Amino acid sequence: QVQIMESGGGLVQPGGSLNLSCTTSGFVEHYYGAAWFRQAPGKEREVVACISADEFIKFYGDSVKGRFTIFRDNAKNIVHLQMTSLTPEDTATYYCAADKVVCPQTQNYYYGGALFGHWGQGTQVTVSS
């Protein structure tokens, strides 16, 4: 069984940076892609970034493109999300997900995360002065 745990959330000032980490364990296939999603209160869950198993394919949501970077530490089964130039609109619970997925290149095709069957519990990111 796949287990996923996020870490690194917290409070950060607008314009600041924060790094999130997602650790996977258990039966994680080598072909599993991984993605970060986020959900703010009263809003639908949306994709933030996605990375394929071989790191060749990446995707970023329009709202974070150019500010966030997703990358892997394969030796430790960790996927990172480096966030910069944070704004209050980035405030949300951030979730890591994994499954046999090659990252779609259109945001609508993430269907709020329906492509992914394995999820962590989330880590809270609050951007406020």
C-alpha positions as CSV (number, residue, x, y, z in Angstrom):
1,Q,0.0,0.0,0.0
2,V,1.3,3.4,-0.9
3,Q,1.8,5.9,1.9
4,I,2.3,9.6,1.3
5,M,3.3,12.3,3.7
6,E,3.8,16.0,3.1
7,S,5.9,18.4,5.2
8,G,7.2,21.9,5.1
9,G,4.1,24.0,5.3
10,G,3.9,27.0,7.6
11,L,3.4,30.8,7.7
12,V,5.3,32.9,5.3
13,Q,5.2,36.6,4.4
14,P,4.0,37.8,1.0
15,G,6.9,37.7,-1.5
16,G,8.6,35.0,0.5
17,S,9.6,31.4,-0.3
18,L,8.7,28.0,1.1
19,N,9.7,24.5,0.2
20,L,7.4,21.5,0.6
21,S,8.4,17.9,0.6
22,C,6.4,14.8,-0.2
23,T,7.7,11.4,1.0
24,T,6.3,8.2,-0.5
25,S,6.7,4.8,1.0
26,G,5.2,1.3,0.6
27,F,4.4,-0.1,-2.8
28,V,5.4,2.8,-5.0
29,E,5.8,1.7,-8.6
30,H,8.8,3.1,-10.6
31,Y,6.4,4.4,-13.2
32,Y,4.3,6.5,-10.7
33,G,4.0,10.2,-11.4
34,A,3.4,12.7,-8.6
35,A,1.6,15.9,-8.3
36,W,0.9,18.7,-5.9
37,F,-2.6,20.0,-5.5
38,R,-4.0,22.7,-3.2
39,Q,-7.4,23.6,-1.8
40,A,-8.4,26.8,-0.1
41,P,-11.5,26.9,2.1
42,G,-14.7,27.0,0.1
43,K,-12.8,26.4,-3.2
44,E,-12.3,23.4,-5.4
45,R,-9.0,21.5,-5.3
46,E,-6.7,22.5,-8.1
47,V,-3.5,21.2,-9.6
48,V,-0.3,23.1,-8.7
49,A,2.4,21.0,-10.4
50,C,3.0,17.5,-11.7
51,I,6.1,15.5,-12.5
52,S,6.5,12.3,-14.4
53,A,8.3,9.3,-13.0
54,D,11.4,10.0,-15.2
55,E,11.1,13.8,-14.6
56,F,10.9,14.3,-18.4
57,I,7.4,15.7,-18.3
58,K,6.3,18.5,-16.0
59,F,3.3,20.6,-15.7
60,Y,2.5,23.8,-13.7
61,G,-0.9,25.4,-13.1
62,D,-1.3,28.8,-14.7
63,S,-1.4,30.6,-11.3
64,V,2.0,29.2,-10.2
65,K,3.9,29.0,-13.5
66,G,7.2,30.8,-13.2
67,R,7.1,30.9,-9.4
68,F,7.0,27.2,-8.3
69,T,9.3,24.4,-9.2
70,I,8.7,20.7,-8.8
71,F,11.6,18.2,-8.7
72,R,12.4,14.7,-7.4
73,D,14.9,13.1,-5.1
74,N,14.4,9.6,-6.4
75,A,16.9,7.9,-4.1
76,K,14.6,8.9,-1.1
77,N,11.3,8.7,-2.9
78,I,10.7,12.4,-2.3
79,V,9.1,15.0,-4.5
80,H,9.7,18.6,-3.7
81,L,7.8,21.8,-4.4
82,Q,9.8,25.0,-4.2
83,M,7.6,28.0,-4.0
84,T,8.7,31.6,-4.5
85,S,7.1,35.0,-4.8
86,L,4.3,33.8,-2.6
87,T,1.0,35.8,-2.4
88,P,-2.0,35.5,-0.1
89,E,-3.8,33.7,-3.0
90,D,-1.4,30.8,-2.5
91,T,-2.8,30.2,1.0
92,A,-4.2,26.7,1.0
93,T,-3.8,23.2,2.1
94,Y,-1.3,21.5,-0.2
95,Y,-1.6,17.9,-1.0
96,C,0.8,15.4,-2.6
97,A,-0.6,12.7,-4.8
98,A,0.8,9.8,-6.8
99,D,-0.4,7.2,-9.3
100,K,0.4,5.7,-12.7
101,V,0.1,9.1,-14.4
102,V,2.0,10.9,-17.1
103,C,1.2,14.5,-16.4
104,P,-1.4,16.1,-18.6
105,Q,-0.5,19.4,-20.2
106,T,-3.9,21.0,-19.8
107,Q,-5.1,22.0,-16.4
108,N,-8.7,21.0,-16.9
109,Y,-7.7,17.4,-17.5
110,Y,-6.5,17.0,-13.9
111,Y,-10.2,16.9,-12.9
112,G,-9.4,18.2,-9.4
113,G,-7.1,15.2,-8.8
114,A,-9.3,12.3,-10.1
115,L,-6.3,10.9,-12.0
116,F,-4.5,10.2,-8.7
117,G,-5.5,7.4,-6.3
118,H,-2.9,7.9,-3.6
119,W,-3.0,11.0,-1.4
120,G,-1.3,12.5,1.6
121,Q,-3.1,14.3,4.4
122,G,-1.9,17.7,3.3
123,T,0.2,20.5,4.8
124,Q,-1.0,24.0,5.4
125,V,0.6,27.0,3.7
126,T,-0.4,30.4,4.9
127,V,0.8,33.6,3.2
128,S,0.2,36.6,5.3
129,S,1.9,39.7,6.7
